Amino acid sequence: MSSKILKTFIKCQKEKRPALLTYTVAGDSTKKQSLLIIKSIAEHADIIELGFPHNTPIADGGQIQVSSHRALKNGVKDFKKSKYAKPLILMGYFNLILQYGSLAFIKKCKKVGVDGLIIVDLPYPENKFFANLCKQNDVTFIQLLSPTTSKVRMKKIIKDSHDMIYYISMLSTTGGKLKLSAKEILNNYDKIKKINPKKKLAIGFGITTKTIAALKRADGLVVGSQLCKEITRSLQIRQNPVTNLNKMVHNLKRKII
């Protein structure tokens, strides 16, 4: 059975364009506004990526766990019922999931309508057991590749990956300027695609309104930091981030059609 994520990539491929994935953080700037933002940008984005906040909750367990659970239960469910509902990927850190219980968390994701998971600090092969649990519950586990991933390791990760792989285009934190040319990024992208052309490969990091058009032959492109910065900017100048992000994502979409 094809996942909603895979179906979206196939639909975009038929339209001869990459899938546009957007990333924002859950609860930025408030829970209510965060939900309005993802509903608004989903009008133009193909896949919504939502980060669950991380503040090293290894010691604080209970309270953060409860609020994360509530956000998952209320926010995601509400979004998936809206008219602009799109496939939703949750991105976060493993210690929150570990405290909640891996299987319980995956089952909750499935129940509320989460389509995929990116767990930043759970690398391959340590993530194999968790990825299998995801697969058994029809949740796509998204593996990460970077420019430093060796070819041997890359082949193993791609072989075990689900429908989508996330390629971190450059060694930097998110929001850094593009250190490589679009041509260099696409050369690396092509090498990965050759290993298994059937797997859908999305490029993230350094993608903005200025750089997106040059990378549009990729399967998918992830824009995150530019959107997060726009939320901050809008609030500073007392404008509505919901409206401003809708315009920004509309503009990003126009550049890849």
C-alpha positions as CSV (number, residue, x, y, z in Angstrom):
1,M,0.0,0.0,0.0
2,S,1.4,3.4,-1.0
3,S,1.8,6.0,1.7
4,K,0.2,9.5,1.4
5,I,3.7,10.8,1.3
6,L,4.6,8.6,-1.7
7,K,1.3,9.5,-3.5
8,T,2.1,13.2,-3.0
9,F,5.6,12.8,-4.6
10,I,4.1,10.9,-7.5
11,K,1.4,13.5,-8.0
12,C,4.0,16.3,-8.1
13,Q,6.2,14.3,-10.5
14,K,3.2,14.0,-12.9
15,E,2.9,17.8,-12.7
16,K,6.6,18.0,-13.6
17,R,7.7,19.8,-10.4
18,P,9.2,18.9,-7.0
19,A,7.1,18.5,-3.9
20,L,7.2,21.6,-1.7
21,L,7.8,20.7,1.9
22,T,7.5,23.4,4.6
23,Y,8.9,23.2,8.1
24,T,7.6,25.2,11.1
25,V,7.8,24.5,14.9
26,A,4.7,23.4,16.7
27,G,3.5,26.2,19.1
28,D,5.4,29.0,17.3
29,S,4.4,31.6,18.4
30,T,1.4,30.2,20.2
31,K,-0.4,26.8,19.9
32,K,-3.4,28.5,18.3
33,Q,-1.4,30.6,15.9
34,S,0.9,27.6,15.0
35,L,-2.2,25.7,13.9
36,L,-3.5,28.6,11.9
37,I,-0.1,28.9,10.2
38,I,0.1,25.3,9.1
39,K,-3.5,25.4,7.8
40,S,-2.6,28.6,5.9
41,I,0.6,27.3,4.3
42,A,-1.0,24.0,3.5
43,E,-3.0,25.8,0.8
44,H,0.2,25.9,-1.3
45,A,2.6,23.4,0.3
46,D,2.5,19.7,-0.6
47,I,3.7,18.2,2.6
48,I,3.8,19.8,6.0
49,E,6.7,19.2,8.3
50,L,6.2,20.1,12.0
51,G,8.9,20.2,14.6
52,F,8.0,19.3,18.1
53,P,9.9,21.6,20.5
54,H,13.0,20.2,22.2
55,N,14.5,21.6,25.4
56,T,16.5,18.5,26.6
57,P,13.5,17.0,28.4
58,I,15.4,14.0,29.8
59,A,15.0,15.2,33.3
60,D,11.7,17.0,33.2
61,G,9.6,14.1,31.9
62,G,6.0,14.5,33.0
63,Q,5.0,18.1,32.1
64,I,6.6,18.4,28.8
65,Q,5.5,14.9,27.9
66,V,1.9,15.8,28.7
67,S,2.0,19.1,26.7
68,S,3.6,17.3,23.7
69,H,0.9,14.6,23.9
70,R,-1.8,17.3,24.0
71,A,-0.4,19.2,21.0
72,L,-0.2,15.9,19.1
73,K,-3.8,15.0,20.0
74,N,-5.4,18.4,19.5
75,G,-3.3,20.3,17.0
76,V,-2.6,17.5,14.5
77,K,-6.1,16.1,14.6
78,D,-7.6,19.5,14.0
79,F,-5.2,20.2,11.0
80,K,-6.0,16.8,9.4
81,K,-9.7,17.6,9.5
82,S,-9.2,21.0,7.8
83,K,-10.0,21.5,4.1
84,Y,-6.3,22.1,3.4
85,A,-5.1,18.9,5.1
86,K,-1.9,17.5,3.6
87,P,0.5,14.7,4.5
88,L,2.1,15.6,7.8
89,I,5.6,14.8,9.0
90,L,6.6,15.2,12.6
91,M,10.3,16.0,13.3
92,G,11.8,15.8,16.7
93,Y,14.1,14.1,19.2
94,F,14.1,10.6,20.5
95,N,14.1,11.2,24.3
96,L,10.6,12.6,24.2
97,I,9.4,9.5,22.4
98,L,11.4,7.2,24.6
99,Q,9.7,8.6,27.7
100,Y,6.3,8.2,26.1
101,G,7.0,4.7,24.9
102,S,8.0,4.1,21.2
103,L,5.1,1.9,20.2
104,A,2.6,4.0,22.1
105,F,3.9,7.1,20.4
106,I,3.8,5.6,16.9
107,K,0.2,4.3,17.5
108,K,-0.8,7.8,18.7
109,C,0.8,9.3,15.5
110,K,-1.2,6.9,13.3
111,K,-4.4,7.6,15.2
112,V,-4.2,11.4,14.9
113,G,-3.1,11.3,11.3
114,V,0.7,11.8,11.3
115,D,2.1,10.3,8.1
116,G,5.8,10.4,8.7
117,L,8.5,10.8,11.4
118,I,12.0,12.3,11.3
119,I,14.0,11.6,14.5
120,V,17.1,13.8,14.3
121,D,19.1,12.1,17.0
122,L,18.3,8.5,16.1
123,P,20.8,7.5,13.3
124,Y,21.1,4.4,11.2
125,P,21.5,1.5,12.2
126,E,20.3,2.4,15.7
127,N,17.0,3.4,14.2
128,K,16.2,0.0,12.5
129,F,14.0,-1.3,15.3
130,F,12.0,2.0,15.6
131,A,11.8,2.3,11.8
132,N,10.3,-1.3,11.6
133,L,7.7,-0.4,14.3
134,C,6.8,2.6,12.1
135,K,6.4,0.5,9.0
136,Q,4.2,-2.0,10.9
137,N,1.9,0.8,11.8
138,D,1.9,2.5,8.4
139,V,3.9,5.5,9.4
140,T,6.8,6.5,7.1
141,F,10.2,6.7,8.9
142,I,12.4,9.2,7.1
143,Q,16.1,8.4,7.0
144,L,18.7,11.2,6.8
145,L,21.7,11.4,4.5
146,S,24.4,14.1,4.4
147,P,27.4,15.0,2.2
148,T,29.7,13.1,4.7
149,T,27.7,9.8,4.5
150,S,30.0,7.2,2.9
151,K,28.8,5.3,-0.2
152,V,28.8,2.0,1.7
153,R,26.7,3.5,4.5
154,M,24.5,5.3,2.1
155,K,23.6,2.1,0.2
156,K,22.6,0.4,3.5
157,I,20.5,3.4,4.6
158,I,18.7,3.6,1.2
159,K,18.1,-0.1,1.1
160,D,16.4,0.0,4.5
161,S,14.6,3.3,4.0
162,H,10.8,3.7,3.5
163,D,9.3,5.9,0.7
164,M,11.2,9.1,1.4
165,I,14.7,10.1,2.2
166,Y,15.9,13.5,3.5
167,Y,19.2,14.8,2.0
168,I,20.9,17.4,4.2
169,S,22.5,19.4,1.4
170,M,25.4,20.9,3.4
171,L,27.2,20.7,6.7
172,S,25.7,23.5,8.7
173,T,22.9,24.2,11.1
174,T,19.6,24.9,9.5
175,G,19.2,28.5,8.3
176,G,22.8,28.7,7.0
177,K,23.4,30.3,3.7
178,L,23.9,27.9,0.8
179,K,27.6,27.0,0.9
180,L,27.5,24.9,-2.2
181,S,26.3,25.9,-5.7
182,A,23.0,24.4,-6.8
183,K,25.0,22.5,-9.4
184,E,27.2,20.8,-6.7
185,I,24.1,20.0,-4.6
186,L,22.4,18.4,-7.6
187,N,25.5,16.4,-8.5
188,N,25.5,14.9,-5.0
189,Y,21.7,14.4,-5.3
190,D,22.2,12.5,-8.6
191,K,24.7,10.1,-7.0
192,I,22.2,9.3,-4.3
193,K,19.3,8.8,-6.8
194,K,21.4,6.4,-8.9
195,I,21.6,4.0,-5.9
196,N,17.8,3.5,-6.0
197,P,15.8,5.8,-8.4
198,K,12.5,4.6,-6.9
199,K,13.1,6.2,-3.5
200,K,11.9,9.8,-3.2
201,L,14.6,12.2,-2.2
202,A,14.0,15.6,-0.7
203,I,16.7,18.2,-0.3
204,G,16.8,20.4,2.8
205,F,19.0,23.2,4.3
206,G,19.7,26.5,2.7
207,I,16.6,26.5,0.5
208,T,14.9,29.9,0.2
209,T,13.0,32.0,-2.3
210,K,16.3,32.9,-3.9
211,T,17.7,29.3,-4.2
212,I,14.6,27.1,-4.8
213,A,14.2,27.5,-8.5
214,A,17.8,26.3,-9.3
215,L,17.0,23.0,-7.4
216,K,13.6,22.3,-8.9
217,R,14.5,19.1,-10.6
218,A,14.8,17.3,-7.2
219,D,11.9,15.1,-6.0
220,G,11.2,17.4,-3.2
221,L,12.5,20.6,-1.5
222,V,12.2,21.6,2.1
223,V,12.0,25.2,3.2
224,G,12.2,25.8,7.0
225,S,14.4,28.5,8.3
226,Q,13.1,31.2,6.0
227,L,9.5,30.5,7.3
228,C,10.6,30.5,11.0
229,K,12.5,33.8,10.4
230,E,9.3,35.3,8.8
231,I,7.2,34.4,11.9
232,T,9.8,36.3,14.1
233,R,9.9,39.2,11.7
234,S,6.1,39.5,11.4
235,L,5.7,39.5,15.1
236,Q,8.4,42.2,15.6
237,I,6.7,44.5,13.1
238,R,3.2,43.6,14.4
239,Q,2.0,41.9,11.3
240,N,0.1,38.7,11.0
241,P,2.5,35.8,10.4
242,V,-0.4,33.6,9.2
243,T,-1.0,36.0,6.2
244,N,2.7,36.6,5.6
245,L,3.6,32.9,5.5
246,N,0.8,32.1,3.2
247,K,2.2,34.7,0.7
248,M,5.7,33.4,1.2
249,V,4.8,29.8,0.5
250,H,2.7,30.8,-2.5
251,N,5.7,32.7,-3.9
252,L,8.0,29.6,-3.3
253,K,5.5,27.4,-5.1
254,R,5.3,29.7,-8.1
255,K,9.1,29.4,-8.5
256,I,9.0,25.6,-8.9
257,I,6.0,25.2,-11.2
